[in-house]
Amino acid sequence: MDVPSTERSASAGELLPTDGDSIPSDSEIQQALEVTFSNEGVRRRKSSLPSSTATGLDDPRLSTQCYVHSLLEEVNHNGSFTPSRQDVMQFKKAHKTPEGTPPDDEHRAHSRLLTKKQLSDMAFGIRELAKKLAHIRLKLNVRNIFILAKAHDETLIGHTRELAEWLLIKDKETHRVWVENTMQHNKSFDAEGLVESNPSFKGRLKFWDNQLCARRPLTFDIVIALGGDGTVLYASWLFQRVVPPVLSFAMGSLGFLTKFDYDLYPQTLSRIFSEGVTVSLRLRFEGTIMRSKHHDSLESASRDLVEEIIGEESEHCHTHNPDGTHNILNEIVLDRGPNPTLSTLEIFGDNEHYTTVQADGICIATPTGSTAYNLAAGGSLCHPDNPVILLTAICAHTLSFRPIILPDTIVLRVGVPYDARTNSWASFDGRERVELRPGDYVTISASRFPFPSVLPLDRRNEDWIDSISRTLNWNSRQRQKAFKEWK
């Protein structure tokens, strides 16, 4: 008896008879397979929407002057990016936003509003671009240089002046150096004396403030950070959307994120300007505070946060309002604040209620932040290239709560239930600390704006292992002595 040959349908997943008698090969069957995404279960809460209008995902986005985010634009529109085979790539800015024009944020949906497929595609596109950028060298066309340092540290003020003067002398025609506006009248920096010392400095030494970083991040081609990891986190806080490539000189205590030795800055910068840079894209998280709306007809005791987030109430838009969004590089922490009792927190992943936690707090960390608060709370070390979200309880009231690692394609929600005894507090990279009342929650998802960090040209991927060995003495012990052979 002859058995009819079959092949697998890509869409229906059922076995269908072939047209002929020949049996298809394994390669032909594999080519016929196609992965499709179901539209079921990918909704996002209506109360998360800023308005009843569409999110604007189909609207054209403005091109940026940052070459990394220009490449991200290409990935978003074309679905892929193929770099040049040459070791040095000159990326020409074909489209520039006029100076002073703010980003068109109204037409950029927050990542928490993306469907499951859109969030997966976005995260996958950034990871693919990050892999390619790690193996090529990008030549910068540097004009506006942003110097970031602690303005209250006299030593760093002196280094800032030294670096600014060197950069202004290095290129007398194109380089414009931006320092914090507090330096303008600082006696140690002596901006007037610096300009008077060289006529070519006039009009090229400029001053930035927080508002300029928020409204016109495309002004700057590169950020030079002087300090420790906290200074790098400050750069992430200043540039909440587009982040220029950040080159960090180590002048702090630890140095997970600071890659370069300040004493060698003339050689380092000269080589970067002439040969280009290699960039590592660090994943950031987008955290949005959702405030519970007050209703006269509803008492807090009768409301259920679980029902409002994943139950029938989740289809309504009257329960919560968004109240501020922050992009973070290290972690989002929800804790008990000044309260003497434990925090009670509900944790959700997409449309599923994970668990209720009673603890001093919860730390939701990026892979970059795995060596910070997450590590101190007992979480795992995680290589920054991993596409994950790290969830760690801070002094949980149960011995069975273990740190958990989740994919970065989900939207986490951590909220304070309506029957909680006390309020909780949320902080974003240790900043923007806000109080969360019963019914409030925070959404956490992968951000569409990664953090581009400039890597040393000679170390690249092995730099992370070197940093944990150097700063944490990871797996450091005296070597076991060998046996001596008996003669």
Secondary structure, 3 states (H helix, E strand, C coil): CCCCCEEECCCCCCEEECCCCCCCCHHHHHHHCCCCCCCCCCCCCHHHCCCCCCCCCCCCCCCCCCHHHHHHHHHHHHCCCCCCCCCEEECCCCCCCCCCCCCCHHHCCCHHHCCHHHHHHHHHHHHHHHHHHCCCEEECCCCEEEEECCCCCHHHHHHHHHHHHHHHHHCCCCCEEEEEHHHHHCCCCCHHHHHHHCHHHCCCEEEECHHHHHHCHHHCCEEEEEECHHHHHHHHHHCCCCCCCEEEEECCCCCCCCCEEHHHHHHHHHHHHHHCEEEEEECCEEEEEEEECCCCCCCHHHCCHHHHHHCHHHHCCCCEEEEEEEEECCEEEEECCCCCCCEEEEEEECCEEEEEEEEEEEEEECCHHHHCHHHHCCCCCCCCCCCEEEEEEEEECCCCCCCEEEECCCCEEEECCCCCCCCEEEEECCEEEEEECCCCEEEEEECCCCEEEEECCCCHHHHHHHHHHHHHCCCCCCCCCCCCCCC
